[in-house]
Amino acid sequence: MQTLFEVRKIEEDDRKEAILGMISDKYCREILEVTMDKPKSAMEISSERKIPISTVYRRLQSLHDNKLLGISGTISADGKKYFLYKSKAKAISTSFNSGTIEIQITPNTLVES
């Protein structure tokens, strides 16, 4: 079975700059990678990738603000909020041609089992 991905082209210059900044940041790339196949909590991301928790939270907020990360949450039996983060991007392609930056995002369409 062949799966076709709808590639989204980013048009807004501000968003292009933000995405370029995030993919140049090693922590943002690690967070996107570790959350690509399965949603993870901030603590799981921090412990798996050895990233300080404060850094994880800052990068999670930035990735979410720029629509590269989805958030789902639940409330535990004792009333604590529990958030899971999942990458919305399977791949990000960039090109620079004659002074123009093009960015294309392939959505992460994996369905959890």
Summary of the structure (lengths in Angstrom):
residues: 113
radius of gyration: 15.3
end to end distance: 18.1
largest distance: 56.9
contacts: 282
relative contact order: 0.22
helix: 36%
strand: 31%
